[in-house]
């Protein structure tokens, strides 16, 4: 595009009064994203020829891209007036009509464009899209099929065809067309487009019941463009309750007035029921953007309801029974039954704070953070100055990695209750997450001053000291934690990390193994991290087989965590909790890179132990999991190196080739190709790749040496001596660095 701009600029210098040249330069600027320069050139073109339909239409496109639809409509209409037969202007005017919501006028203009130019494929695409969105699916397929016959390589054709098939329930056909559109968009397409297409493929798979493929697709969307995560929400499930909430907002003042009138009339039964309805409808508006409840409504409803509820002996007894049963289930670890009983208590008395707080804690433990946040906000609406509510809101933010919001909530809790041990401790955790270790230490010390018997706070303080490099202080806090609770896995791990750092290998191994025994079965990632540490220790002790065994354990645990996150994400997705599904799938995606690094390390260990088949396998696993092409390329390079060592030359050439394709600047891969071709006796190809490596990195000593050897075999002694001299010079410099 830069070359085109330069050529058109030269043409304008030669003929500044050429409307066609000015238009071409303006269009080139627009296509390169320089809208201001494009506008200047097109306006100059219109000064030369005010009746230029092409310039008008191109100027309209610029205004469309900038969101100035009124000006775009004006320019397109002028273009059509100027040249009634200019099909592109009719099509563009149709797009402008579509953008402002004038569907019928848009369809009419697309038809006008096709009538004037039956080979204008984009007009058929636009008409097909319009029919599809209007529910005229068969007509949409006809128009899109015509567009495909004209140009089967337009990705938009296949994308909109897939949308129509999806709406018709033809899911296999939809998936096929989505995949075609992805192939045609290619990897150079903007991430949001790639993510959108992948999202639709996954949705089609989900609707077809192929849940494993759907989860894989949703994770790919999160990997490509995390900000488009909500695109994975099925449209049929995306019906918001906003409309019903709006109705409730209108009803709340009327119901409040009715409740007050019942109270004045002395009809306590009806007044109690009516105040309960007011409270429930107020709570249902929580977390809906733009909602506003008249000041004092909630407080009035709560106090009036509770005053009347005191006289309802049966209701009070029932709420107490459900609350007690819920707590009993909770003690036994039966979270589902506990949740059910607490909701029954809240159905009777929606203001029962202790039941709602217990419910929030259960939801946090279950990982249902979206629902937990909703219930906590309801509690906050009912009791706006409650320390426990603010702490729970902080805990939810902490779980969501919203550290700044968590800090705000914990500080609000401390304003209400400055001696809250839990608020000080959790605020310290938030500070650690933000890297503010000094602030974290202050909060932990404040918590310990209030409660010196909490082993967890001593352990947290030890971790903060460790991160600050204060190992003696850290070790002391871990010891204090273990004096209070001998079964605290995290404290054993902390002491083992200190032992590892100072080279006390046996003590470190013992500490890590004790921590492994104490961590629960579901603590996949914590246990995986310990196995990583053990692998590193055994590697330093040259106990390669033990290191491999530990790393395999770490990998298996992380794979279990991935499977667990995938299953949890699907569970929440099936239940309509899309934010929770995205959160768990996001965790699963983030683990891929961690797993890739572990597979890479395993490859190193396997190579060191001459276990080449295993090395090839894990390097390939790493290549499939890394996101960046440069990282994938290195893994293929490692596979190729092993194959070259084993004289598997065709395989080595294939893997080096993959590395070069993924990362054209990986000079070592070209050198590897040179060595492989050299072993096959193909010296010309070998020389080509060694030279290519040196084009990328002129200081790659290995490439100079190998190129010299190739020249030597060809009898080119002068060239060989030159390369060997460069090789010696580079290696000599490296020795003295």
Secondary structure, DSSP 8 states (H G I E B T S, - for coil): -HHHHHHHHHHHHH-TT-HHHHHHHHHHHHHTT-HHHHHHHHHHHHHH-TT-HHHHHHHHHHHHHTT-HHHHHHHHHHHHHH-TT-HHHHHHHHHHHHHTT-HHHHHHHHHHHHHH-TT-HHHHHHHHHHHHHTT-HHHHHHHHHHHHHH-TT-HHHHHHHHHHHHHHT-HHHHHHHHHHHHHHH-TTS-HHHHHHHHHHHHHHHHHTT-HHHHHHHHHHHHHH-GGGGGGGS-GGG---SHHHHHHHHHHHHHHHHHHHHHHHHT-HHHHHHHHHHHHHHHHHTTT-TT----TTHHHHHHHHHHHHHTT-HHHHHHHHHHHHHHHHHHHTT-HHHHHHHHHHHHHH-TT-HHHHHHHHHHHHHHT-HHHHHHHHHHHHHHSTT-HHHHHHHHHHHHHTT-HHHHHHHHHHHHHH-TT-HHHHHHHHHHHHHTT-HHHHHHHHHHHHHH-TT-HHHHHHHHHHHHHTT-HHHHHHHHHHHHHH-TT-HHHHHHHHHHHHHTT-HHHHHHHHHHHHHHS-TT-HHHHHHHHHHHHHHHHHTT-HHHHHHHHHHHHHHHHHHHHHHHHHHHHHHHTT-HHHHHHHHHHHHHHHHHHHHHHHHHHHHHHHTT-HHHHHHHHHHHHHH--SHHHHHHHHHHHHHHHHHTT-HHHHHHHHHHHHHH-TT-HHHHHHHHHHHHHTT-HHHHHHHHHHHHHH-TT-HHHHHHHHHHHHHTT-HHHHHHHHHHHHHHHHHHHT-
